[in-house]
């Protein structure tokens, strides 16, 4: 489940295929607005050709395993 997320606390990694992203990672789709935390998706796992993901509103979405995504990682305190 996704709670409130401050997108400024997250760093975007280079785009890659969803099947290369580790399970239980926050992602964004490349065509989503950059600074909107409502566009953050929680990627849980791959299930065949699609994935099991949750939106901020806790809605289930199934993104293609071969879709280009932007993985997000929590910024460390040292990088600020």
N, C-alpha and C positions, 0 to 999 in steps of 0.2 A: 504494500500500500504506500502511496506517495502522500507525504504531508506537505506543508508549506515549504517551498524551495526558493532560495534567493539565487537567481541565475548568476549573479556576480561572484558567488562563492565557488563556481565551477569553471573548469578550463575545458575548452573544446579541443579534442584530438583531431588528427587528419581524418578525412572521410575514408570509409572502408565498407566492405560488404558486411551485412548484419551477421552472417555466419562466422565471421572472424572476430566478433565482439564477445568478450567473456559474458557468461550468464550473470544475471542480476546486476546489470549496468544501466545507468541512465543514458538516454540517447536523444538526439534530435534528428529530424529529417532535414536534408539540405535546403528545401524550399520553404521552411518555416522561418518566421521572424526571429532575428538573432537575440533580442533582449527580452522576449516574452516567456516568462516561466511557465505559462499555461501550455506551451508547446513542448515541454519536457515529457518524455515517455519513459516508463520503466520497462526495460527488456528483461523478461524473466528467463525464457528459454526458447529454443527452436523446437518445433513440433512438426516434423515432416518438411514440407515446402514452405511453411509459414512459421510465424513465431507467436508466442503468447506474451502480450504486453499489456500494460495498464496506463491509462492517461491520468492526469492530475485529478480528474473527476471520478476516478476509480472505474472507468469504463474499459472493458476488454477490447483490444484491437489486435488484429492479426496482420503483421507486416511480412511481406515476402522475405524469405531468408536471404535472397540475393539482392535485396534493396541496398542502395547506398545510404549510409547513415553517418552521423557525427557522434562518436562516443563522448561522454562527459566524465571527467574525473574531478574529485574534490580538490580544490587548491590547497596546498599546504600553507601553513602560517609563515614559513620562511620565504615564500615567493612574493610577499607583499611589501 
